[in-house]
Amino acid sequence: MRMLCVFVLLLITVLEIGPVPITGLLLIWVVLFRPRWFYNLVMKIYH
């Protein structure tokens, strides 16, 4: 799970170099729709 999180963060970092701000759009989507996978990820991190 930890390696998957690192991989996703690296992917987002590489995509951020391009002209489209991926991180901001992803965070807006998470705040608006509150997906279950994000809640589970936060619970695993703080558990």
C-alpha positions as CSV (number, residue, x, y, z in Angstrom):
1,M,0.0,0.0,0.0
2,R,2.8,2.4,0.9
3,M,4.6,1.8,-2.5
4,L,1.3,2.4,-4.3
5,C,0.9,5.8,-2.5
6,V,4.5,6.7,-3.4
7,F,4.0,5.7,-7.0
8,V,0.8,7.8,-7.3
9,L,2.5,10.8,-5.7
10,L,5.4,10.5,-8.1
11,L,3.0,10.2,-11.0
12,I,1.1,13.4,-9.9
13,T,4.4,15.2,-9.5
14,V,5.5,14.3,-13.0
15,L,2.1,15.3,-14.4
16,E,2.3,18.7,-12.5
17,I,5.2,19.7,-14.8
18,G,2.7,19.9,-17.7
19,P,0.3,22.8,-18.3
20,V,-2.6,21.2,-16.5
21,P,-2.7,21.5,-12.6
22,I,-3.6,17.9,-11.8
23,T,-3.2,18.2,-8.0
24,G,-5.7,21.0,-7.6
25,L,-8.3,19.3,-9.8
26,L,-7.8,16.0,-7.9
27,L,-8.3,17.7,-4.5
28,I,-11.4,19.5,-5.7
29,W,-12.8,16.2,-6.8
30,V,-12.0,14.5,-3.5
31,V,-13.6,17.4,-1.5
32,L,-16.7,17.4,-3.6
33,F,-17.4,13.7,-3.9
34,R,-15.6,12.2,-0.9
35,P,-14.8,8.9,-2.5
36,R,-14.8,5.8,-0.3
37,W,-11.2,4.9,-1.3
38,F,-9.9,8.2,0.0
39,Y,-11.6,7.7,3.4
40,N,-10.1,4.2,3.6
41,L,-6.7,5.5,2.7
42,V,-6.8,8.2,5.4
43,M,-8.0,5.7,8.0
44,K,-5.1,3.3,7.1
45,I,-2.6,6.1,7.4
46,Y,-3.8,7.3,10.8
47,H,-4.5,3.9,12.2
